[in-house]
Amino acid sequence: MSASRIEELQESASETRSFSLGDLIRRRPESITFALLVAICVIVAAINPAFLQPSTLIDIGRASVVMGLFALGVFIILAAGGIDVSFTAIAAFTMYSLTVLVLNHFPATPIVVILLVAILGGTLLGVINGLLVHHLKVPSLIVTIGTQYLFRGFLLSFIGTVWIMSLPPQMGAFGRMPLFQFESANGAVVTLPLYFLVLPIAALLTWWILNRTLMGRAIFAVGGNANIASRLGYNLRTVQIFLFGYAGALAGLAGIVHVCANRQANPFDLVGTEINVIAAVVLGGARITGGTGTVLGTLLGVLLIVVINSVLVMVGIPSTWQRLVVGIFILLAAAFFVTRQRKK
């Protein structure tokens, strides 16, 4: 075989490999997020092997639950071409008002009932968002900015502003209930709480809705082009109500998990976490314009944000600098992701 022929074959193989990588990024954009996550973990573990200790990994898993629930709700709305910034207000409204209700009037309520009521309360507030978005015919960002202030204003004006430091016993017990626990090398007891299971269950349910139901097809169709989806027979009102109701349900659940995990109810909690959550969803491969994204990518985006925050704490970055570092990283990672998408 001639040297020129060998060079042609090598160039052909190189092009095939490049195409395969580009095709992978185009079909599975969350692969970029996964690569970034692995790279950060490898670098940090090389610098500080303590990062790979089970206690650190469990802390990361525990910190991912509330953000993950928020992110799944944001993702399902983003997939339909909308955006929601009221989910933290829904969570705060639901968790605080429900804690006050249980503490003052129904102290013996089982934790399962409390969780179900939190989901129902979040759903009702989410449905309000959906109805307003559909009937006002304005972008969901504008509507949810308004309802965010509305829900928080009502909470602080009519329900309370006092921190509740002593929760009902069943809520505190749920926050402490272990899924499993072990003793670390230094003698400390490390616990993965039972409430961690809430996130994988919610993720599986979200995946099933998006990939195995007609509603899932409608969501991505509306995200691709709402007018065409309407002509194809999809009921936009039903889709909007479901989207925001489902996101509200996840927010309500996240709120009550947050209270149980922290063993206190603060009506001012969760303010300012919206950007981190939306960034996690976008970094996971979902487009702001809608029609794309996966549940796996969303969870990887959440892990990426949580790992970055954990690494900053481990290396001793002051809290006043952490937001700056996270913001810079999000901008760089998002720019990289968008650039690769455009090229491919």
N, C-alpha and C positions, 0 to 999 in steps of 0.2 A: 504493500500500500504506500502510495506516495506521501511525502511530507505535507503537501498542500491538502490532500484529502484528509489526513489526520487532523490538520488544523481546522478544516471545515467541520468535522465531526465534533471536535472539542467546542467550537463556537456554538454549534447546534445544541450540544448538551447544556452549555452555559445558559443559552436563551431559554431552553426548556425549564431549567431550574429557576430562572428569574420569573418566568411566566407562572410557574407553580406557586412561588412565594407571593407574587402579586395577586394571583387568583385566590390564594388563601386569605389574604388581607381583605380582598373585595368581598368574598363570600362570608368570611368570619372576622369582622372587624375587631371583635373582642380579643383576637389573638395578639393585637398590639398591647392591650391592657395586660394580658397574661404575661407577655414578655417583659413589660416594665415591672410588673409585680415580682417576677422571678429574679430579675436583675437586681432590684433593690434588696430583696431578701438575701441573695448570695453575697452581695457587697457588705451588707450590714453584718451578716453571720461571719464573714471573714475577718471583719474588724473587731466584732464583739460576739464570740460564740454563745454568750448568754442569751442572745436573741432567739436561739432555737430551743431554749428550755421549754418544757411543757407548760410551765406557769405563764410564760410570756405568750405562748400561742393561745392558751385558754383565755388570757386577758383580751387578746385581739378578737377572739370569737365572741366573747361576752360583749365587747364594745361594738360589735357589728350588728347586734340584734335590732336595736331601735332604728339606727340609720338604714339598715337593710329593709325593714318594713316600710319606712318612709320612701325609700328608693323604688321599691316595687310599685307603690302607688303612683309615684311621679312617672315611672317608666311607662305604665299602661296608658296614662294620659298623653305622654309625649309620643307614644306610638301612633296615636290618633291625631297628631298634629296640634295638640293643645299644650298647655303648661299650667301648673298649679303651684302657687306659693302660699296657700292658706293651710297646708297640712299641719304645720306646727301649731297654729292657732286652734285647729280642730282637736289636736292631741291634748293641748293644754286645757281647753274648755272641757273636754270629756273627762280627762283624768282628775282634774281638780273638783269639778262639780260632783262627779261620782264618788270621790273620796269623802267629800263633805256629806253627801246624802247617806252613804253607808255609816259613816262615823256617828252622825247625829240621829238617824232615824231607823236604819236597818243594820245594826251591828252584827247580826248573826248570818248575814247573807253569805252563802258559799262562794268560794273564789271562782268557780266555774260560771256562776250566774253573773258575778261582777265582770268577768271577761266578756261574756255574751252581751251584757248591757253596754259595755264600752264599745263593742263592735257596732251594736245597733245605734248608739248615740252618734258615733262617727259617721255611720252610713247616712243618717238623717241630715247631718250638716253637709255632707258631701252631695246629697241629692239637691239641697238648696243651691249649691254651686252649679250643678248640672242644669237645673231649671233656668237659672239666671243666664248662664252661657247660651242656652238654646233660644230663649225668648227675647233676650236683649240684643242678640246678634252682634255682640262685640267680642273681641279677643278674650280668651279665658284668662290671660295674664291680668288684664284690667279688672275683670270680675273678681278674681281671687285675691288681688291686692285689696280690693274693697272689702270682701268678706273676711279677710285676715284681720283688718282693723275692726270690723263689726263684731266678730266672735270674741276677740281679745277685749274690746271695749265693754261688751256685755258682761264678760266674765269678771273683769276688774271692778265694774260699776255695781253689779247686782249680786254677785256670788261671793266674792271675797278677794282679799289681797294678802292674807296672813299665811305664812308658811305653816304647814301641818307637819310637825315633827314626830308625832305619835300616830302611826297608822293603825287601822283595824288589824287585829292579830292575824286573821287569815291572809291579808294582803302581805304583811311582813313575812309570814311563813312561806308564802309562794315565792317571794324574792330570795329566800334563803334555801329553798328546797333543792337538794343536789341531784343532778342527773348521774354524776359519779364524782368521786373525790379521792385524793391520794396525798401522801405525805412526801414533800420534796426533800432534796438532799440536806437542806438546812433546817429541816424539822417543821417547816410551815405547811399547813394543810391547804392544798389547792383544790378548788371546787369549780366544776362546770355546772352552772345552775340549770334546773329543769326548764326554765323559760327559754333557754337557747333553742329548744325544739320548735318554738313558735316560728322562727325564721325559715328553716327548711320546709316546714309544712306550708307556710304562706307562699314560698317560692314554687313548690310543686303545684299548688292550686293555681297560681298565676300562669305557670307554664301550660297547665292543662287547659285553662280558659283560652289562652292565646293560640294554642296549637291544635286543639282537639274539639273546639266548639265553633258554631256559626258566629257567635259574638266575637270570637277572636279574629275570624276572617273579616268581619265588619269593621273592627277596630283598625286593622292594617289598611283596609280599603279606604276608610275615611281619612287615615293619615296620608295615604297616597294622593287622593284627590276627593274631597268631600262632595263636590258637585257630581262627579262621575259615580261615586258610591250611591248617592241619592237616586240617580237615574237607574242604577242597577237594582233598586228596590230596597236598599238598606234604610231603615228608619233612623234618621239622625237624632231625633229626640230620645229614642230609646237608648241609642249608643251613648249619648252625652250623659244621660241620667245614670246609666250603668257605670260608665267610666269614673265619674266623680263620686258616686256612691261607693264603689269598690275602693277607691283611693281613700275616701273618708273612713271606711271600715278599718283599713290597715292603719290609718293614723290614730283612730281611737284605740285600737289594740296596742299600738306602739306607746301611746300615752300611758296606759295603765301598766304596761310592762316597765316603763321608765320609772313610774312611781314605786312599784314593788321592788325593783332592783336597787333604787336609791334610798328606799325606806323613808321617804318624805315627799310631800306634795307641795310644790312651789308654783303658783300661777304665772310666774315670770320665766319659768324654765323653757328651754328649747328655742328661745328667740335667737335668730341669727344663724341657725343651722341649715336654713333653706339652701344657701349657696353651695355648701359642701355636698348636700344630697343631690342637687341638680347636677353639679359637677361630676359626681360619681356616676350618675346615669349616662351623661354624655361621654365620659371617658370609657364607659362600658360599651360604647358603639352605637348608642341611640342618637339619631339626628334630631335637632330642634324642629326641623320641618316635618318630622313624622314619617311613618311608614316603615321604619327599620328598627332593629334592636332585638336583643334576646334577654331572657331572664338570667342566663349564665353570665353574659356580659355585664349586666347590672350588678350582680353579686361580686364579680371581679372588680368592678369600679369601686364598690363599697370597701372591699378589702384593701384596695390600693390606697384610698384616703385614710382608712384606719391605720394601716401599716405606716404610712408617712407620719401621722400624728404620734404613733407609738415610738417610732425611731427618734423623732425630735425630742420626746421626753427622755428616752434612754441616753441620748448624747448631751442632755442638759441644756438644751436651748430654752431660754426664758419664755414664759407664756406670752409675753408681749411681742416676741419675735416669731412665734409659731405661726400665727395667721399670715404674716408676711411671707414666710418660707413656703407654706402650703399654697398660698395664692400664686407665687411665682412658679411653683412646680405645676400647678393646674394649668396655667397659661402655656407653659412650655410643652406639656404633654398634649394639651388640646391642639396647639399649633402643629405639633408633629403628626397627630392623628389626622387632622384635616388635610394637611399637605400630602400625606401618603394616599388618602382617599381620592384627592383630585388627580394625582399622578396616575393612579391605577384605574 
